[in-house]
Amino acid sequence: MDGVLIAFKVFDRLSSRKAVRFFRELYGYKDYSNNGKYTYNRSGLLDDISHVKLVRGVIIAKRKDLSTIEDFMGKFGAEYHIQTVKLTEEDQKILSE
């Protein structure tokens, strides 16, 4: 089974404020209110897409989800590179969930 490796970089292209917004919308984040009394998990794009996060800025996803990810990267003007990769057995299990 083949997947796609997506490597991206935003800090050279975006202000730090927009870069934080980019990562929050991509990965999601935990929101705290009332001095940490309440916590809320805010979902991101990758919460709905099966993926493997290798390091910050590098993910592996299914080919069928590529257009969604490309649209998101284009929305923010992120620099990204895509490579087709042969998935390991472990990656196949994660992406099939």
N, CA, C and O atoms as a GROMACS GRO file, in nm:
protein
  388
    1MET      N    1   0.085  -0.118   0.000
    1MET     CA    2   0.000   0.000   0.000
    1MET      C    3   0.090   0.124   0.000
    1MET      O    4   0.188   0.131   0.073
    2ASP      N    5   0.054   0.221  -0.081
    2ASP     CA    6   0.130   0.345  -0.088
    2ASP      C    7   0.059   0.454  -0.010
    2ASP      O    8  -0.064   0.457   0.000
    3GLY      N    9   0.138   0.542   0.045
    3GLY     CA   10   0.087   0.660   0.114
    3GLY      C   11   0.161   0.781   0.061
    3GLY      O   12   0.242   0.770  -0.032
    4VAL      N   13   0.134   0.895   0.118
    4VAL     CA   14   0.204   1.017   0.079
    4VAL      C   15   0.270   1.078   0.201
    4VAL      O   16   0.210   1.087   0.308
    5LEU      N   17   0.394   1.118   0.184
    5LEU     CA   18   0.468   1.188   0.287
    5LEU      C   19   0.460   1.336   0.253
    5LEU      O   20   0.492   1.376   0.141
    6ILE      N   21   0.419   1.415   0.348
    6ILE     CA   22   0.404   1.559   0.327
    6ILE      C   23   0.496   1.630   0.426
    6ILE      O   24   0.479   1.619   0.547
    7ALA      N   25   0.592   1.701   0.372
    7ALA     CA   26   0.683   1.782   0.455
    7ALA      C   27   0.648   1.928   0.430
    7ALA      O   28   0.637   1.971   0.315
    8PHE      N   29   0.633   2.005   0.537
    8PHE     CA   30   0.592   2.144   0.519
    8PHE      C   31   0.668   2.236   0.614
    8PHE      O   32   0.722   2.194   0.716
    9LYS      N   33   0.670   2.363   0.574
    9LYS     CA   34   0.740   2.466   0.652
    9LYS      C   35   0.659   2.594   0.642
    9LYS      O   36   0.618   2.634   0.533
   10VAL      N   37   0.636   2.660   0.756
   10VAL     CA   38   0.557   2.782   0.754
   10VAL      C   39   0.629   2.902   0.815
   10VAL      O   40   0.590   3.016   0.787
   11PHE      N   41   0.730   2.881   0.896
   11PHE     CA   42   0.789   2.992   0.970
   11PHE      C   43   0.859   3.094   0.880
   11PHE      O   44   0.865   3.212   0.917
   12ASP      N   45   0.912   3.054   0.767
   12ASP     CA   46   0.974   3.151   0.677
   12ASP      C   47   0.871   3.235   0.602
   12ASP      O   48   0.901   3.345   0.557
   13ARG      N   49   0.750   3.183   0.590
   13ARG     CA   50   0.647   3.248   0.510
   13ARG      C   51   0.543   3.323   0.591
   13ARG      O   52   0.482   3.417   0.541
   14LEU      N   53   0.521   3.283   0.714
   14LEU     CA   54   0.415   3.340   0.796
   14LEU      C   55   0.471   3.408   0.920
   14LEU      O   56   0.579   3.374   0.968
   15SER      N   57   0.396   3.504   0.971
   15SER     CA   58   0.433   3.563   1.100
   15SER      C   59   0.412   3.456   1.207
   15SER      O   60   0.343   3.357   1.184
   16SER      N   61   0.472   3.475   1.321
   16SER     CA   62   0.459   3.374   1.426
   16SER      C   63   0.313   3.357   1.469
   16SER      O   64   0.271   3.247   1.505
   17ARG      N   65   0.238   3.463   1.466
   17ARG     CA   66   0.097   3.457   1.504
   17ARG      C   67   0.018   3.368   1.406
   17ARG      O   68  -0.062   3.285   1.448
   18LYS      N   69   0.042   3.386   1.277
   18LYS     CA   70  -0.026   3.304   1.177
   18LYS      C   71   0.025   3.160   1.178
   18LYS      O   72  -0.051   3.068   1.149
   19ALA      N   73   0.153   3.141   1.211
   19ALA     CA   74   0.208   3.006   1.219
   19ALA      C   75   0.142   2.928   1.334
   19ALA      O   76   0.112   2.810   1.319
   20VAL      N   77   0.120   2.994   1.446
   20VAL     CA   78   0.052   2.930   1.559
   20VAL      C   79  -0.090   2.892   1.518
   20VAL      O   80  -0.137   2.782   1.548
   21ARG      N   81  -0.158   2.982   1.448
   21ARG     CA   82  -0.293   2.953   1.400
   21ARG      C   83  -0.292   2.835   1.304
   21ARG      O   84  -0.381   2.749   1.310
   22PHE      N   85  -0.193   2.829   1.216
   22PHE     CA   86  -0.178   2.719   1.122
   22PHE      C   87  -0.167   2.586   1.196
   22PHE      O   88  -0.241   2.492   1.166
   23PHE      N   89  -0.076   2.577   1.293
   23PHE     CA   90  -0.055   2.452   1.366
   23PHE      C   91  -0.176   2.414   1.450
   23PHE      O   92  -0.208   2.296   1.463
   24ARG      N   93  -0.243   2.512   1.507
   24ARG     CA   94  -0.364   2.481   1.584
   24ARG      C   95  -0.474   2.426   1.496
   24ARG      O   96  -0.543   2.332   1.534
   25GLU      N   97  -0.492   2.485   1.378
   25GLU     CA   98  -0.596   2.436   1.288
   25GLU      C   99  -0.559   2.302   1.227
   25GLU      O  100  -0.647   2.224   1.190
   26LEU      N  101  -0.431   2.273   1.216
   26LEU     CA  102  -0.388   2.145   1.159
   26LEU      C  103  -0.393   2.034   1.263
   26LEU      O  104  -0.456   1.930   1.239
   27TYR      N  105  -0.328   2.053   1.377
   27TYR     CA  106  -0.317   1.948   1.478
   27TYR      C  107  -0.423   1.954   1.587
   27TYR      O  108  -0.447   1.853   1.654
   28GLY      N  109  -0.485   2.068   1.608
   28GLY     CA  110  -0.576   2.085   1.720
   28GLY      C  111  -0.496   2.129   1.842
   28GLY      O  112  -0.373   2.133   1.838
   29TYR      N  113  -0.564   2.162   1.950
   29TYR     CA  114  -0.496   2.206   2.071
   29TYR      C  115  -0.588   2.194   2.191
   29TYR      O  116  -0.709   2.176   2.177
   30LYS      N  117  -0.529   2.205   2.308
   30LYS     CA  118  -0.605   2.202   2.433
   30LYS      C  119  -0.622   2.345   2.481
   30LYS      O  120  -0.524   2.418   2.496
   31ASP      N  121  -0.746   2.384   2.504
   31ASP     CA  122  -0.780   2.520   2.545
   31ASP      C  123  -0.814   2.518   2.694
   31ASP      O  124  -0.886   2.431   2.741
   32TYR      N  125  -0.761   2.614   2.768
   32TYR     CA  126  -0.785   2.624   2.911
   32TYR      C  127  -0.865   2.751   2.941
   32TYR      O  128  -0.842   2.856   2.880
   33SER      N  129  -0.959   2.741   3.035
   33SER     CA  130  -1.034   2.860   3.075
   33SER      C  131  -1.048   2.862   3.226
   33SER      O  132  -1.031   2.761   3.294
   34ASN      N  133  -1.079   2.980   3.276
   34ASN     CA  134  -1.099   3.001   3.420
   34ASN      C  135  -0.977   2.954   3.499
   34ASN      O  136  -0.988   2.875   3.594
   35ASN      N  137  -0.860   3.004   3.459
   35ASN     CA  138  -0.732   2.970   3.525
   35ASN      C  139  -0.704   2.820   3.528
   35ASN      O  140  -0.652   2.768   3.627
   36GLY      N  141  -0.738   2.751   3.423
   36GLY     CA  142  -0.709   2.609   3.411
   36GLY      C  143  -0.812   2.518   3.475
   36GLY      O  144  -0.793   2.396   3.480
   37LYS      N  145  -0.920   2.575   3.524
   37LYS     CA  146  -1.022   2.493   3.588
   37LYS      C  147  -1.094   2.405   3.487
   37LYS      O  148  -1.133   2.292   3.518
   38TYR      N  149  -1.111   2.458   3.366
   38TYR     CA  150  -1.179   2.383   3.261
   38TYR      C  151  -1.085   2.366   3.143
   38TYR      O  152  -1.009   2.457   3.109
   39THR      N  153  -1.091   2.251   3.081
   39THR     CA  154  -1.011   2.229   2.960
   39THR      C  155  -1.103   2.182   2.848
   39THR      O  156  -1.201   2.111   2.869
   40TYR      N  157  -1.067   2.225   2.728
   40TYR     CA  158  -1.143   2.188   2.610
   40TYR      C  159  -1.046   2.143   2.503
   40TYR      O  160  -0.946   2.210   2.477
   41ASN      N  161  -1.074   2.031   2.441
   41ASN     CA  162  -0.993   1.984   2.330
   41ASN      C  163  -1.052   2.039   2.201
   41ASN      O  164  -1.163   2.004   2.162
   42ARG      N  165  -0.976   2.126   2.136
   42ARG     CA  166  -1.019   2.183   2.009
   42ARG      C  167  -0.962   2.096   1.898
   42ARG      O  168  -0.841   2.072   1.892
   43SER      N  169  -1.048   2.048   1.811
   43SER     CA  170  -1.003   1.956   1.707
   43SER      C  171  -0.939   2.031   1.592
   43SER      O  172  -0.969   2.148   1.566
   44GLY      N  173  -0.851   1.961   1.522
   44GLY     CA  174  -0.785   2.016   1.405
   44GLY      C  175  -0.816   1.930   1.284
   44GLY      O  176  -0.888   1.831   1.294
   45LEU      N  177  -0.764   1.969   1.172
   45LEU     CA  178  -0.788   1.897   1.046
   45LEU      C  179  -0.744   1.751   1.055
   45LEU      O  180  -0.814   1.662   1.006
   46LEU      N  181  -0.631   1.725   1.117
   46LEU     CA  182  -0.578   1.589   1.121
   46LEU      C  183  -0.651   1.498   1.219
   46LEU      O  184  -0.626   1.377   1.221
   47ASP      N  185  -0.740   1.554   1.300
   47ASP     CA  186  -0.822   1.468   1.386
   47ASP      C  187  -0.919   1.385   1.305
   47ASP      O  188  -0.960   1.278   1.348
   48ASP      N  189  -0.956   1.434   1.187
   48ASP     CA  190  -1.051   1.362   1.101
   48ASP      C  191  -0.981   1.280   0.993
   48ASP      O  192  -1.047   1.210   0.916
   49ILE      N  193  -0.849   1.288   0.986
   49ILE     CA  194  -0.773   1.219   0.882
   49ILE      C  195  -0.675   1.123   0.948
   49ILE      O  196  -0.601   1.162   1.038
   50SER      N  197  -0.674   0.998   0.903
   50SER     CA  198  -0.575   0.903   0.953
   50SER      C  199  -0.438   0.947   0.905
   50SER      O  200  -0.417   0.971   0.786
   51HIS      N  201  -0.345   0.958   0.998
   51HIS     CA  202  -0.212   1.007   0.964
   51HIS      C  203  -0.109   0.955   1.064
   51HIS      O  204  -0.143   0.908   1.172
   52VAL      N  205   0.017   0.965   1.025
   52VAL     CA  206   0.129   0.936   1.114
   52VAL      C  207   0.214   1.062   1.119
   52VAL      O  208   0.259   1.111   1.015
   53LYS      N  209   0.235   1.114   1.237
   53LYS     CA  210   0.319   1.233   1.253
   53LYS      C  211   0.460   1.185   1.284
   53LYS      O  212   0.485   1.126   1.389
   54LEU      N  213   0.553   1.211   1.192
   54LEU     CA  214   0.691   1.167   1.213
   54LEU      C  215   0.766   1.265   1.302
   54LEU      O  216   0.817   1.227   1.407
   55VAL      N  217   0.771   1.389   1.261
   55VAL     CA  218   0.828   1.500   1.341
   55VAL      C  219   0.745   1.622   1.306
   55VAL      O  220   0.658   1.616   1.219
   56ARG      N  221   0.771   1.733   1.374
   56ARG     CA  222   0.696   1.854   1.343
   56ARG      C  223   0.724   1.894   1.199
   56ARG      O  224   0.838   1.916   1.160
   57GLY      N  225   0.618   1.902   1.122
   57GLY     CA  226   0.633   1.942   0.982
   57GLY      C  227   0.642   1.827   0.886
   57GLY      O  228   0.662   1.849   0.766
   58VAL      N  229   0.628   1.703   0.933
   58VAL     CA  230   0.632   1.587   0.843
   58VAL      C  231   0.524   1.488   0.886
   58VAL      O  232   0.524   1.439   0.999
   59ILE      N  233   0.432   1.458   0.793
   59ILE     CA  234   0.327   1.361   0.821
   59ILE      C  235   0.315   1.264   0.704
   59ILE      O  236   0.354   1.294   0.592
   60ILE      N  237   0.260   1.147   0.733
   60ILE     CA  238   0.227   1.048   0.631
   60ILE      C  239   0.076   1.030   0.636
   60ILE      O  240   0.018   1.013   0.744
   61ALA      N  241   0.012   1.034   0.520
   61ALA     CA  242  -0.134   1.019   0.513
   61ALA      C  243  -0.169   0.930   0.394
   61ALA      O  244  -0.083   0.892   0.315
   62LYS      N  245  -0.296   0.898   0.383
   62LYS     CA  246  -0.345   0.822   0.269
   62LYS      C  247  -0.353   0.913   0.147
   62LYS      O  248  -0.373   1.034   0.160
   63ARG      N  249  -0.338   0.855   0.032
   63ARG     CA  250  -0.344   0.931  -0.093
   63ARG      C  251  -0.480   0.998  -0.110
   63ARG      O  252  -0.488   1.108  -0.166
   64LYS      N  253  -0.588   0.935  -0.064
   64LYS     CA  254  -0.722   0.991  -0.083
   64LYS      C  255  -0.743   1.120  -0.005
   64LYS      O  256  -0.831   1.199  -0.039
   65ASP      N  257  -0.663   1.142   0.101
   65ASP     CA  258  -0.676   1.263   0.183
   65ASP      C  259  -0.583   1.374   0.137
   65ASP      O  260  -0.581   1.482   0.197
   66LEU      N  261  -0.507   1.351   0.032
   66LEU     CA  262  -0.408   1.447  -0.013
   66LEU      C  263  -0.469   1.579  -0.056
   66LEU      O  264  -0.416   1.685  -0.023
   67SER      N  265  -0.579   1.576  -0.128
   67SER     CA  266  -0.639   1.702  -0.176
   67SER      C  267  -0.686   1.789  -0.060
   67SER      O  268  -0.674   1.912  -0.067
   68THR      N  269  -0.739   1.729   0.045
   68THR     CA  270  -0.782   1.805   0.162
   68THR      C  271  -0.663   1.874   0.228
   68THR      O  272  -0.671   1.991   0.267
   69ILE      N  273  -0.554   1.802   0.241
   69ILE     CA  274  -0.434   1.857   0.304
   69ILE      C  275  -0.372   1.966   0.216
   69ILE      O  276  -0.328   2.069   0.266
   70GLU      N  277  -0.370   1.943   0.084
   70GLU     CA  278  -0.316   2.043  -0.008
   70GLU      C  279  -0.398   2.172  -0.004
   70GLU      O  280  -0.342   2.282  -0.006
   71ASP      N  281  -0.530   2.160   0.003
   71ASP     CA  282  -0.616   2.278   0.013
   71ASP      C  283  -0.586   2.357   0.140
   71ASP      O  284  -0.580   2.480   0.138
   72PHE      N  285  -0.566   2.285   0.250
   72PHE     CA  286  -0.534   2.349   0.378
   72PHE      C  287  -0.400   2.422   0.369
   72PHE      O  288  -0.389   2.537   0.413
   73MET      N  289  -0.299   2.357   0.313
   73MET     CA  290  -0.166   2.419   0.300
   73MET      C  291  -0.174   2.543   0.211
   73MET      O  292  -0.110   2.644   0.240
   74GLY      N  293  -0.250   2.534   0.103
   74GLY     CA  294  -0.266   2.647   0.012
   74GLY      C  295  -0.336   2.765   0.077
   74GLY      O  296  -0.306   2.880   0.047
   75LYS      N  297  -0.430   2.735   0.165
   75LYS     CA  298  -0.505   2.840   0.236
   75LYS      C  299  -0.411   2.927   0.318
   75LYS      O  300  -0.432   3.048   0.329
   76PHE      N  301  -0.308   2.867   0.375
   76PHE     CA  302  -0.213   2.941   0.458
   76PHE      C  303  -0.088   2.983   0.381
   76PHE      O  304  -0.007   3.060   0.434
   77GLY      N  305  -0.071   2.935   0.260
   77GLY     CA  306   0.048   2.969   0.184
   77GLY      C  307   0.172   2.899   0.235
   77GLY      O  308   0.283   2.952   0.223
   78ALA      N  309   0.154   2.780   0.291
   78ALA     CA  310   0.268   2.704   0.345
   78ALA      C  311   0.349   2.644   0.230
   78ALA      O  312   0.295   2.609   0.125
   79GLU      N  313   0.479   2.633   0.252
   79GLU     CA  314   0.565   2.564   0.157
   79GLU      C  315   0.559   2.416   0.192
   79GLU      O  316   0.588   2.378   0.305
   80TYR      N  317   0.523   2.333   0.095
   80TYR     CA  318   0.513   2.190   0.124
   80TYR      C  319   0.563   2.108   0.006
   80TYR      O  320   0.561   2.152  -0.109
   81HIS      N  321   0.606   1.987   0.039
   81HIS     CA  322   0.656   1.893  -0.062
   81HIS      C  323   0.589   1.759  -0.036
   81HIS      O  324   0.570   1.718   0.078
   82ILE      N  325   0.555   1.691  -0.145
   82ILE     CA  326   0.483   1.565  -0.136
   82ILE      C  327   0.565   1.455  -0.203
   82ILE      O  328   0.620   1.475  -0.311
   83GLN      N  329   0.571   1.341  -0.138
   83GLN     CA  330   0.644   1.227  -0.192
   83GLN      C  331   0.562   1.101  -0.168
   83GLN      O  332   0.511   1.081  -0.058
   84THR      N  333   0.549   1.017  -0.269
   84THR     CA  334   0.482   0.888  -0.251
   84THR      C  335   0.578   0.794  -0.180
   84THR      O  336   0.695   0.785  -0.216
   85VAL      N  337   0.529   0.724  -0.079
   85VAL     CA  338   0.612   0.634   0.000
   85VAL      C  339   0.546   0.498   0.012
   85VAL      O  340   0.423   0.487   0.008
   86LYS      N  341   0.626   0.398   0.028
   86LYS     CA  342   0.577   0.262   0.056
   86LYS      C  343   0.558   0.252   0.206
   86LYS      O  344   0.652   0.276   0.282
   87LEU      N  345   0.438   0.218   0.250
   87LEU     CA  346   0.406   0.215   0.392
   87LEU      C  347   0.459   0.088   0.458
   87LEU      O  348   0.454  -0.020   0.399
   88THR      N  349   0.507   0.103   0.579
   88THR     CA  350   0.546  -0.013   0.658
   88THR      C  351   0.419  -0.080   0.710
   88THR      O  352   0.310  -0.024   0.701
   89GLU      N  353   0.434  -0.198   0.763
   89GLU     CA  354   0.319  -0.270   0.816
   89GLU      C  355   0.255  -0.193   0.932
   89GLU      O  356   0.133  -0.189   0.946
   90GLU      N  357   0.338  -0.132   1.016
   90GLU     CA  358   0.288  -0.055   1.129
   90GLU      C  359   0.212   0.069   1.082
   90GLU      O  360   0.106   0.101   1.136
   91ASP      N  361   0.265   0.138   0.981
   91ASP     CA  362   0.197   0.256   0.926
   91ASP      C  363   0.064   0.217   0.862
   91ASP      O  364  -0.033   0.291   0.873
   92GLN      N  365   0.059   0.103   0.796
   92GLN     CA  366  -0.065   0.056   0.735
   92GLN      C  367  -0.172   0.034   0.840
   92GLN      O  368  -0.289   0.067   0.818
   93LYS      N  369  -0.134  -0.023   0.955
   93LYS     CA  370  -0.230  -0.046   1.063
   93LYS      C  371  -0.285   0.087   1.115
   93LYS      O  372  -0.405   0.101   1.138
   94ILE      N  373  -0.196   0.184   1.134
   94ILE     CA  374  -0.239   0.315   1.186
   94ILE      C  375  -0.331   0.385   1.089
   94ILE      O  376  -0.433   0.441   1.130
   95LEU      N  377  -0.296   0.383   0.960
   95LEU     CA  378  -0.376   0.453   0.860
   95LEU      C  379  -0.508   0.383   0.829
   95LEU      O  380  -0.601   0.446   0.778
   96SER      N  381  -0.518   0.254   0.859
   96SER     CA  382  -0.642   0.182   0.830
   96SER      C  383  -0.746   0.201   0.941
   96SER      O  384  -0.862   0.164   0.923
   97GLU      N  385  -0.706   0.258   1.053
   97GLU     CA  386  -0.799   0.279   1.163
   97GLU      C  387  -0.896   0.391   1.135
   97GLU      O  388  -0.981   0.422   1.218
   0.00000   0.00000   0.00000
